[in-house]
Amino acid sequence: MFKGLDLTSWLLYTREPITDRRMQYLNQSSYHGQFNWTRTYFSDSTFLSIYGLLIPRKRPQKDYEQIYHRKKYDVAWFVSKCSTSSSREDYVHKMSTFVQVHVYGGCGNFSCGSGGFDMGGSRDECLHKLSEEYKFYLSFENSFCRDYVTEKFFNVFPDINVIPVVRGGAMYERLSSPDTYINAKDFTSPEELGRYLQELSRNKTQYLKMLQKKDEYDKIFPQHNAGCELCQAAHTRSPRHVFDDVYSWLTRPGNCWPPDDLSTN
């Protein structure tokens, strides 16, 4: 396909946060002046690699009263990585003092089948249980990084009847209306968030208002044409940019940071 063309370009492709230890492999001089393009979750990458987008839609007809009254539990968390740079495991532990959290998968005692969804069970089975029985779903990222949002957030759109609770480094208001999710950064502590979730769980009117607003969004996956996009760029982009040190580009100040919402007391 590329016969007779000088199309040699190096692309750094990752959907993992730079806090992942495997990224250290890039920190060597042999990669200096080597890479031409980047495909990451950072918005200033050459090509953007994201887990999804939300678009407006007409809200479907649902019996929201029945949905609310079928709920049995407050919060579910599906997780397989038990120790993270965001210390989400410590945050949940503190939060659970004030609101019940069922932890599914390799880091908890709950399951909804074998294998699959963060080791908690099959994806469809787990999402059905989540939609039917829980009011809130923790979408806590393993790292605080700029623009970093994984499938944890998009999993519950469009028709999973649960409110996502997010904690991460992205500007979530760019993804969806702020009244479709709860952001941990709006609370001074995990304990305060836990108390709020407990209160909202009992406030049927306010809870269903959020759920109805969330149902006004659908998700799309914009990765289907990634190969075509790269192919076109290989034929048309000239001259090509060269990164002096792609590792330094990845680890720029402000790209990732430690958690600042956990008290040391």
Secondary structure as a PSIPRED ss2 file (coil, helix, strand):
# PSIPRED VFORMAT (PSIPRED V4.0)

   1 M C   1.000  0.000  0.000
   2 F C   1.000  0.000  0.000
   3 K C   1.000  0.000  0.000
   4 G C   1.000  0.000  0.000
   5 L C   1.000  0.000  0.000
   6 D C   1.000  0.000  0.000
   7 L C   1.000  0.000  0.000
   8 T C   1.000  0.000  0.000
   9 S C   1.000  0.000  0.000
  10 W C   1.000  0.000  0.000
  11 L E   0.000  0.000  1.000
  12 L E   0.000  0.000  1.000
  13 Y E   0.000  0.000  1.000
  14 T C   1.000  0.000  0.000
  15 R C   1.000  0.000  0.000
  16 E C   1.000  0.000  0.000
  17 P C   1.000  0.000  0.000
  18 I C   1.000  0.000  0.000
  19 T C   1.000  0.000  0.000
  20 D C   1.000  0.000  0.000
  21 R H   0.000  1.000  0.000
  22 R H   0.000  1.000  0.000
  23 M H   0.000  1.000  0.000
  24 Q H   0.000  1.000  0.000
  25 Y H   0.000  1.000  0.000
  26 L H   0.000  1.000  0.000
  27 N C   1.000  0.000  0.000
  28 Q C   1.000  0.000  0.000
  29 S H   0.000  1.000  0.000
  30 S H   0.000  1.000  0.000
  31 Y H   0.000  1.000  0.000
  32 H C   1.000  0.000  0.000
  33 G C   1.000  0.000  0.000
  34 Q C   1.000  0.000  0.000
  35 F C   1.000  0.000  0.000
  36 N C   1.000  0.000  0.000
  37 W E   0.000  0.000  1.000
  38 T E   0.000  0.000  1.000
  39 R E   0.000  0.000  1.000
  40 T E   0.000  0.000  1.000
  41 Y C   1.000  0.000  0.000
  42 F C   1.000  0.000  0.000
  43 S C   1.000  0.000  0.000
  44 D C   1.000  0.000  0.000
  45 S C   1.000  0.000  0.000
  46 T C   1.000  0.000  0.000
  47 F E   0.000  0.000  1.000
  48 L E   0.000  0.000  1.000
  49 S C   1.000  0.000  0.000
  50 I C   1.000  0.000  0.000
  51 Y C   1.000  0.000  0.000
  52 G C   1.000  0.000  0.000
  53 L E   0.000  0.000  1.000
  54 L E   0.000  0.000  1.000
  55 I E   0.000  0.000  1.000
  56 P E   0.000  0.000  1.000
  57 R C   1.000  0.000  0.000
  58 K C   1.000  0.000  0.000
  59 R C   1.000  0.000  0.000
  60 P C   1.000  0.000  0.000
  61 Q C   1.000  0.000  0.000
  62 K C   1.000  0.000  0.000
  63 D C   1.000  0.000  0.000
  64 Y H   0.000  1.000  0.000
  65 E H   0.000  1.000  0.000
  66 Q H   0.000  1.000  0.000
  67 I H   0.000  1.000  0.000
  68 Y H   0.000  1.000  0.000
  69 H H   0.000  1.000  0.000
  70 R H   0.000  1.000  0.000
  71 K C   1.000  0.000  0.000
  72 K C   1.000  0.000  0.000
  73 Y E   0.000  0.000  1.000
  74 D E   0.000  0.000  1.000
  75 V E   0.000  0.000  1.000
  76 A E   0.000  0.000  1.000
  77 W E   0.000  0.000  1.000
  78 F E   0.000  0.000  1.000
  79 V C   1.000  0.000  0.000
  80 S C   1.000  0.000  0.000
  81 K C   1.000  0.000  0.000
  82 C C   1.000  0.000  0.000
  83 S C   1.000  0.000  0.000
  84 T C   1.000  0.000  0.000
  85 S C   1.000  0.000  0.000
  86 S C   1.000  0.000  0.000
  87 S C   1.000  0.000  0.000
  88 R H   0.000  1.000  0.000
  89 E H   0.000  1.000  0.000
  90 D H   0.000  1.000  0.000
  91 Y H   0.000  1.000  0.000
  92 V H   0.000  1.000  0.000
  93 H H   0.000  1.000  0.000
  94 K H   0.000  1.000  0.000
  95 M H   0.000  1.000  0.000
  96 S C   1.000  0.000  0.000
  97 T C   1.000  0.000  0.000
  98 F C   1.000  0.000  0.000
  99 V C   1.000  0.000  0.000
 100 Q C   1.000  0.000  0.000
 101 V E   0.000  0.000  1.000
 102 H E   0.000  0.000  1.000
 103 V E   0.000  0.000  1.000
 104 Y E   0.000  0.000  1.000
 105 G C   1.000  0.000  0.000
 106 G C   1.000  0.000  0.000
 107 C C   1.000  0.000  0.000
 108 G C   1.000  0.000  0.000
 109 N C   1.000  0.000  0.000
 110 F E   0.000  0.000  1.000
 111 S C   1.000  0.000  0.000
 112 C C   1.000  0.000  0.000
 113 G C   1.000  0.000  0.000
 114 S C   1.000  0.000  0.000
 115 G C   1.000  0.000  0.000
 116 G C   1.000  0.000  0.000
 117 F H   0.000  1.000  0.000
 118 D H   0.000  1.000  0.000
 119 M H   0.000  1.000  0.000
 120 G C   1.000  0.000  0.000
 121 G C   1.000  0.000  0.000
 122 S C   1.000  0.000  0.000
 123 R H   0.000  1.000  0.000
 124 D H   0.000  1.000  0.000
 125 E H   0.000  1.000  0.000
 126 C H   0.000  1.000  0.000
 127 L H   0.000  1.000  0.000
 128 H H   0.000  1.000  0.000
 129 K H   0.000  1.000  0.000
 130 L H   0.000  1.000  0.000
 131 S H   0.000  1.000  0.000
 132 E H   0.000  1.000  0.000
 133 E H   0.000  1.000  0.000
 134 Y E   0.000  0.000  1.000
 135 K E   0.000  0.000  1.000
 136 F E   0.000  0.000  1.000
 137 Y E   0.000  0.000  1.000
 138 L E   0.000  0.000  1.000
 139 S E   0.000  0.000  1.000
 140 F E   0.000  0.000  1.000
 141 E C   1.000  0.000  0.000
 142 N C   1.000  0.000  0.000
 143 S C   1.000  0.000  0.000
 144 F E   0.000  0.000  1.000
 145 C E   0.000  0.000  1.000
 146 R C   1.000  0.000  0.000
 147 D C   1.000  0.000  0.000
 148 Y C   1.000  0.000  0.000
 149 V C   1.000  0.000  0.000
 150 T C   1.000  0.000  0.000
 151 E H   0.000  1.000  0.000
 152 K H   0.000  1.000  0.000
 153 F H   0.000  1.000  0.000
 154 F H   0.000  1.000  0.000
 155 N C   1.000  0.000  0.000
 156 V C   1.000  0.000  0.000
 157 F C   1.000  0.000  0.000
 158 P C   1.000  0.000  0.000
 159 D C   1.000  0.000  0.000
 160 I C   1.000  0.000  0.000
 161 N C   1.000  0.000  0.000
 162 V C   1.000  0.000  0.000
 163 I E   0.000  0.000  1.000
 164 P E   0.000  0.000  1.000
 165 V E   0.000  0.000  1.000
 166 V E   0.000  0.000  1.000
 167 R E   0.000  0.000  1.000
 168 G C   1.000  0.000  0.000
 169 G C   1.000  0.000  0.000
 170 A C   1.000  0.000  0.000
 171 M C   1.000  0.000  0.000
 172 Y H   0.000  1.000  0.000
 173 E H   0.000  1.000  0.000
 174 R H   0.000  1.000  0.000
 175 L C   1.000  0.000  0.000
 176 S C   1.000  0.000  0.000
 177 S C   1.000  0.000  0.000
 178 P H   0.000  1.000  0.000
 179 D H   0.000  1.000  0.000
 180 T H   0.000  1.000  0.000
 181 Y C   1.000  0.000  0.000
 182 I E   0.000  0.000  1.000
 183 N E   0.000  0.000  1.000
 184 A H   0.000  1.000  0.000
 185 K H   0.000  1.000  0.000
 186 D H   0.000  1.000  0.000
 187 F C   1.000  0.000  0.000
 188 T C   1.000  0.000  0.000
 189 S C   1.000  0.000  0.000
 190 P H   0.000  1.000  0.000
 191 E H   0.000  1.000  0.000
 192 E H   0.000  1.000  0.000
 193 L H   0.000  1.000  0.000
 194 G H   0.000  1.000  0.000
 195 R H   0.000  1.000  0.000
 196 Y H   0.000  1.000  0.000
 197 L H   0.000  1.000  0.000
 198 Q H   0.000  1.000  0.000
 199 E H   0.000  1.000  0.000
 200 L H   0.000  1.000  0.000
 201 S H   0.000  1.000  0.000
 202 R H   0.000  1.000  0.000
 203 N C   1.000  0.000  0.000
 204 K H   0.000  1.000  0.000
 205 T H   0.000  1.000  0.000
 206 Q H   0.000  1.000  0.000
 207 Y H   0.000  1.000  0.000
 208 L H   0.000  1.000  0.000
 209 K H   0.000  1.000  0.000
 210 M H   0.000  1.000  0.000
 211 L H   0.000  1.000  0.000
 212 Q H   0.000  1.000  0.000
 213 K H   0.000  1.000  0.000
 214 K H   0.000  1.000  0.000
 215 D C   1.000  0.000  0.000
 216 E C   1.000  0.000  0.000
 217 Y E   0.000  0.000  1.000
 218 D E   0.000  0.000  1.000
 219 K E   0.000  0.000  1.000
 220 I E   0.000  0.000  1.000
 221 F C   1.000  0.000  0.000
 222 P C   1.000  0.000  0.000
 223 Q C   1.000  0.000  0.000
 224 H C   1.000  0.000  0.000
 225 N C   1.000  0.000  0.000
 226 A H   0.000  1.000  0.000
 227 G H   0.000  1.000  0.000
 228 C H   0.000  1.000  0.000
 229 E H   0.000  1.000  0.000
 230 L H   0.000  1.000  0.000
 231 C H   0.000  1.000  0.000
 232 Q H   0.000  1.000  0.000
 233 A H   0.000  1.000  0.000
 234 A H   0.000  1.000  0.000
 235 H H   0.000  1.000  0.000
 236 T H   0.000  1.000  0.000
 237 R C   1.000  0.000  0.000
 238 S C   1.000  0.000  0.000
 239 P C   1.000  0.000  0.000
 240 R C   1.000  0.000  0.000
 241 H C   1.000  0.000  0.000
 242 V C   1.000  0.000  0.000
 243 F C   1.000  0.000  0.000
 244 D C   1.000  0.000  0.000
 245 D C   1.000  0.000  0.000
 246 V H   0.000  1.000  0.000
 247 Y H   0.000  1.000  0.000
 248 S H   0.000  1.000  0.000
 249 W H   0.000  1.000  0.000
 250 L H   0.000  1.000  0.000
 251 T C   1.000  0.000  0.000
 252 R C   1.000  0.000  0.000
 253 P C   1.000  0.000  0.000
 254 G C   1.000  0.000  0.000
 255 N C   1.000  0.000  0.000
 256 C E   0.000  0.000  1.000
 257 W E   0.000  0.000  1.000
 258 P C   1.000  0.000  0.000
 259 P C   1.000  0.000  0.000
 260 D C   1.000  0.000  0.000
 261 D C   1.000  0.000  0.000
 262 L C   1.000  0.000  0.000
 263 S C   1.000  0.000  0.000
 264 T C   1.000  0.000  0.000
 265 N C   1.000  0.000  0.000
